[in-house]
């Protein structure tokens, strides 16, 4: 019986040792990959044309003439050698992962879809006074007296309950995301 217990203890110790080694190695790689994906996603959020091109044809990342036409992409890749390496090794898989990251970012983290954000941005484009007020104090979205003075805002929020919920739950984060969307939209229109 003692031999049996010793064998079991040795087996458990070995499993724990292997698990500890695997666990210790995993987070660094996972964190680095997540960080690189986040950086690349932020770059693509600012360069919709590159996102569209690479989504259609990920192999453009290995085309020197394409890179030459996009000096901002070349600079980004030089600043992020791990991303460059991952993209060059398997462009399709990397872009597929980036697409999944973008989708989860659009719906998972913030709870609001790109189309809802676009509707909110369109509303604010038509109501510059509301944009200015909410930029200074996002909590006004939950202020009954402010809503009474802005019935169009109240109506919009009633028609878009998810936007209303997100604005009430995370007003500053939501307004910052809208600002980012607005600047990306302006950049895209200028090109």
Order of alpha helices (4+ residues) and beta strands (2+ residues): alpha-alpha-alpha-alpha-alpha-alpha-alpha-alpha-alpha-alpha-alpha-alpha
